[in-house]
């Protein structure tokens, strides 16, 4: 069967299981009970089928997808305002920017990264490597978490994936130098679960006790995008689970391929985002 014939057959299957498109996604996401979950998930599953078959979307269907991302913005912001709730303000802002930012670069709060266990531990490892290098007469004006010499060092080993770190509570650094956020840190995981860390460092003097006084500008550069459908079993691995309601008991499963297809439909744009902070320290 040709690829065109296969798509046509898939389109026919999609139309046979068409689901109603909710007119108020924000209401369903905010209320978040089992019925709301079913209504929203049926619509997403139907549109997922259409996206895989490369079928055109109606204006109502496009509007629905945009409103899902807007609902994520409202949910992340509202939870952040409720005392005792763990909000996701950066993830909410990033999701909204995907559909309303016109692809412009966005700065996010450095607190997103500074409060992370794996970021703090990797900063400590990178500073130890920088100090050791300077003591050997090797300046390190720029160090990336993926630099080969750093990844060969004992300092990298302490935060590496093979060190037995708890992914739920600690996170780890992958073999390419990317930091993988600790899973319990929803604020970071939903905003940027995998990223590289950069350190721009300079010696600014000596302390009265003879230590070297350093200044480091830490930076993370990331891109907000989604994996396209490949129509293989791999597609099931690339999903976003959007919490519904205050209890977060139910989650809307949104395939990355459908989110990526929004760029094809012209209702979303990939964009770059970054965060930066400064630190002075001694060794």
Secondary structure, DSSP 8 states (H G I E B T S, - for coil): --HHHHHHHHHHHHHHT-----S-HHHHHHH--HHHHHHHHHHHHHHHHHHHTT----HHHHHHHHHHHHHHHHHHHHHHHSTT----HHHHHHHHHHHHSTT--EE--THHHHT-HHHHHHHHHHHHHHHHHHHTT---SEEETT-HHHHTSHHHHTTBGGG---TTTT-EE-TTS-EE--TT-HHHHHH-SEE--EEEEEEEEE-TTS-EEEEEEEEEEEEE------SSGGGGGSEEEEEETTT--EEEEEEHHHHHHHHHTTS---EEEEEEEEEEEE-
